[in-house]
Amino acid sequence: MPAKRKSGQPLIGAALLKETNRCIRAARSYWAAHNNRACRGERAKALALYRSLSATEREKIPQVLRVWLRYRSEKYFGPDRTPPAQKPG
């Protein structure tokens, strides 16, 4: 597990691209391991970062990751899907 960022400064440039790639890859690995709760969290972070990128920066994200984030994950975790059950407590 990578170390968490300590600074409260927003990411820009190459650091933003690197963090976006990391989040998408982490979400894909959680999804492959059938860990849906963790996948949803990483996917939400990845989408927020991805939406903050410009069009030219989005092209720098590998196509496999972009396709998974925009289409494949939407199929399983999109708004039209049943939300996760709440734990009793």
Buried (B, 14 or more C-beta within 10 A) or exposed (E): EEEEEEEEEEBEEEEBBEBBBBBBBBBBEBBEEEBBEBBBBBBEBBBEBBEEBEEEBBEEBEEEBBEBBEEEBBEEBEEEEEEEEEEEE
